[in-house]
């Protein structure tokens, strides 16, 4: 779970040429977030949390920093603004399950059935964070965000394995949702609040918004290194486009 960036990259290895969308990474784990309008500012200086309390922000900042830590390969989830991404999702339709069936019954479902809980994602985050902090205070004398990294890893492992029992919801359900949203926030287009500086895309060599690759189809065995293009890049005119509106990449002049 917190074995550094390597386990994280192993997860990505199942994707075809690393070209799946961030939502596809977690489709089997439950409903993908429904993006809030992309007009909300997504830079660090403009961040204004809409749902999470300051205490919950501190909890998630600590948690995502252990799930995808910064290392020699580059910034991690905290630096990429994943907590802000999660806040925006919880504030929107995803957080309230506005487009999901919610009348139960709430028996334990099979993995392929997706998210199974009477709590909405925003309710689950709020209840579980509060309960985990109470358990941390009882066990360690401090809140989760105040623990050292080794202790934080112990708590996260307990949630992942279900050995840290929660009363509000299954620990594995909360951990699964947190891990899903962390991956999504690390790889989503920056317009949704995460992947700040396109660090997730740069880590795996993802070029961003779909482009036309026909002129490169015969370039076998040649790395396709380009500066990733985001939705905001296209909207602002910061990149050249072809007649169909696709961004023009320059592999020789890439990163």
C-alpha positions in Angstrom: 0.0 0.0 0.0 2.7 2.4 0.8 5.6 0.7 -0.9 6.6 3.9 -2.6 6.0 4.8 -6.2 6.9 1.3 -7.5 3.7 -0.4 -6.4 1.8 2.5 -7.9 3.5 2.1 -11.3 2.7 -1.6 -11.1 -0.9 -0.8 -10.9 -0.6 1.2 -14.0 1.1 -1.6 -15.9 -2.2 -3.3 -16.6 -3.4 -0.4 -18.7 -2.8 -0.6 -22.4 0.1 1.7 -23.3 -0.8 3.8 -20.2 -3.4 5.6 -22.2 -6.5 4.9 -20.1 -8.4 7.7 -18.5 -7.9 8.3 -14.7 -11.5 7.1 -14.1 -10.7 3.7 -15.8 -8.1 3.1 -13.1 -10.8 2.7 -10.5 -13.8 1.6 -12.5 -13.9 -1.8 -10.9 -13.8 -0.3 -7.4 -16.9 1.9 -7.6 -18.5 4.9 -9.2 -16.1 7.3 -10.8 -16.3 10.9 -9.7 -18.5 13.3 -11.7 -16.4 16.4 -12.3 -17.6 19.7 -11.0 -17.6 22.6 -13.4 -14.0 23.2 -14.5 -14.2 27.0 -14.0 -13.2 26.6 -10.4 -9.6 27.8 -9.8 -7.2 24.9 -9.5 -3.9 26.6 -8.6 -2.5 26.4 -5.1 -2.9 30.1 -4.5 -6.6 30.1 -5.5 -7.7 26.9 -3.7 -10.8 27.4 -1.6 -12.1 24.2 -0.1 -15.9 23.8 -0.5 -16.7 20.7 1.7 -13.7 19.6 3.7 -13.0 21.2 7.1 -9.4 22.3 7.9 -9.0 19.3 10.1 -10.2 17.0 7.4 -7.8 18.6 4.9 -4.9 18.0 7.3 -6.0 14.3 7.6 -6.2 13.8 3.8 -2.9 15.7 3.1 -1.2 13.3 5.5 -2.9 10.2 4.0 -2.4 10.9 0.3 1.3 11.8 1.1 1.7 8.2 2.3 -0.3 6.6 -0.5 1.7 8.3 -3.3 4.7 9.8 -1.6 7.2 12.2 -3.2 10.4 10.4 -4.0 13.4 10.5 -6.4 10.9 10.2 -9.3 9.1 13.4 -8.5 6.3 15.0 -6.5 3.7 12.9 -4.8 -0.1 13.2 -4.3 0.1 16.0 -1.7 2.2 18.2 -4.0 -0.1 17.4 -6.9 -3.1 18.9 -5.1 -5.0 15.6 -4.7 -6.7 16.7 -1.5 -8.2 19.7 -3.3 -9.4 17.4 -6.1 -11.1 15.2 -3.6 -12.8 18.2 -2.0 -14.2 19.3 -5.3 -15.5 15.8 -6.0 -17.2 15.6 -2.6 -18.7 19.0 -3.1 -20.3 17.9 -6.4 -22.6 15.2 -7.7 -20.2 12.4 -6.9 -20.1 13.4 -3.2 -23.9 13.2 -2.9 -24.4 10.3 -5.2 -26.7 12.5 -7.2 -26.8 10.0 -10.1 -26.8 6.8 -8.2 -29.5 4.5 -6.8 -29.8 4.9 -3.0 -32.7 3.0 -1.7 -30.9 -0.2 -0.7 -31.0 -2.9 0.5 -27.4 -2.5 1.9 -26.2 -6.1 2.1 -22.5 -6.7 1.5 -22.0 -6.7 -2.2 -19.6 -8.5 -4.5 -16.6 -6.5 -5.9 -18.2 -6.2 -9.3 -21.2 -4.5 -7.8 -19.3 -1.4 -7.0 -19.9 1.0 -4.2 -22.3 -0.5 -1.6 -23.2 1.8 1.4 -26.1 3.8 2.7 -23.6 6.6 3.2 -22.8 9.0 0.3 -19.1 9.4 -0.4 -19.0 12.8 1.4 -20.8 11.3 4.4 -18.3 8.3 4.4 -15.3 10.6 4.3 -16.6 12.8 7.2 -17.6 9.9 9.4 -14.6 7.8 8.8 -12.0 10.5 9.2 -13.5 11.5 12.6 -13.5 7.8 13.7 -10.0 7.1 12.5 -8.8 10.2 14.4 -10.5 9.0 17.6 -8.9 5.6 17.2 -5.5 7.2 16.7 -5.9 9.4 19.7 -6.8 6.3 21.8 -3.9 4.2 20.4 -1.1 6.8 19.9 -2.4 9.9 21.8 -2.5 12.0 18.7 -4.6 12.6 15.6 -3.7 10.8 12.3 -2.1 13.9 10.8 0.2 14.3 13.8 1.5 10.8 13.7 5.0 9.9 12.3 5.1 8.2 8.9 5.6 4.7 10.3 2.5 5.1 12.5 0.5 6.5 9.6 1.4 3.5 7.5 0.2 1.2 10.3 -3.1 2.9 10.4 -3.5 2.9 6.6 -2.5 -0.8 6.5 -5.2 -1.5 9.1 -7.8 0.2 7.0 -6.7 -1.5 3.8 -6.7 -5.0 5.5 -9.9 -4.3 7.5 -8.1 -5.0 10.8 -8.7 -1.5 12.1 -12.4 -1.8 12.8 -14.7 1.2 12.2 -18.3 1.4 13.4 -19.6 3.9 10.8 -18.6 1.8 7.7 -16.3 -1.0 6.7 -12.7 0.1 6.9 -11.9 -1.4 3.6 -14.7 0.5 2.0 -13.2 3.8 3.2 -9.7 2.9 2.3 -10.8 1.7 -1.2 -12.6 5.0 -1.9 -9.7 7.0 -0.6 -7.2 5.1 -2.7 -9.5 5.3 -5.8 -9.9 9.1 -5.4 -6.2 9.6 -4.7 -5.2 7.9 -8.0 -7.9 9.8 -9.9 -6.7 13.1 -8.5 -3.1 12.3 -9.4 -3.9 11.5 -13.0 -7.0 13.6 -13.8 -6.7 16.6 -16.1 -5.4 19.5 -13.9 -8.6 21.4 -14.7 -10.4 19.3 -12.1 -8.1 20.4 -9.3 -5.4 17.7 -9.0 -2.4 16.6 -11.0 -0.9 20.0 -10.4 1.9 20.8 -12.8 0.8 17.6 -14.7 3.1 15.7 -12.4 1.1 12.5 -12.7 1.2 12.6 -16.5 4.9 13.4 -16.6 5.6 10.5 -14.3 4.2 7.9 -16.7 4.8 9.8 -20.0 1.1 10.5 -20.7 0.7 13.2 -23.4 -2.6 14.5 -22.1 -5.5 15.5 -24.3 -5.9 13.2 -27.3 -3.8 14.2 -30.4 -3.4 12.8 -33.9 -0.5 10.3 -34.0 -0.7 9.2 -37.6 2.6 10.9 -38.6 4.4 9.0 -35.9 2.9 5.6 -36.5 6.1 4.2 -38.2 8.4 5.5 -35.5 9.0 2.1 -33.9 10.9 1.8 -30.6 11.3 5.6 -30.3 10.1 7.1 -26.9 7.3 9.5 -27.3 8.5 12.3 -25.0 6.4 15.4 -25.2 5.1 18.1 -22.8 1.6 17.0 -21.8 -1.3 19.1 -23.0 -4.2 19.8 -20.7 -7.7 21.1 -21.3 -6.7 24.5 -20.0 -3.8 24.6 -22.4 -6.2 24.1 -25.3 -8.7 26.6 -24.0 -6.1 29.3 -23.5 -4.5 28.8 -26.9 -1.1 27.9 -25.3 -0.6 25.1 -27.7 -0.9 24.9 -31.5 -3.7 22.7 -32.9 -4.4 21.0 -36.2 -7.5 21.5 -38.4 -9.5 19.2 -36.2 -8.6 20.9 -32.9 -6.1 18.3 -31.8 -2.9 19.5 -30.1 0.3 19.4 -32.1 3.1 17.5 -30.3 6.8 17.9 -31.0 8.5 14.7 -29.7 11.9 16.1 -30.5 11.2 19.3 -28.5 9.4 17.6 -25.7 10.4 17.3 -22.1 
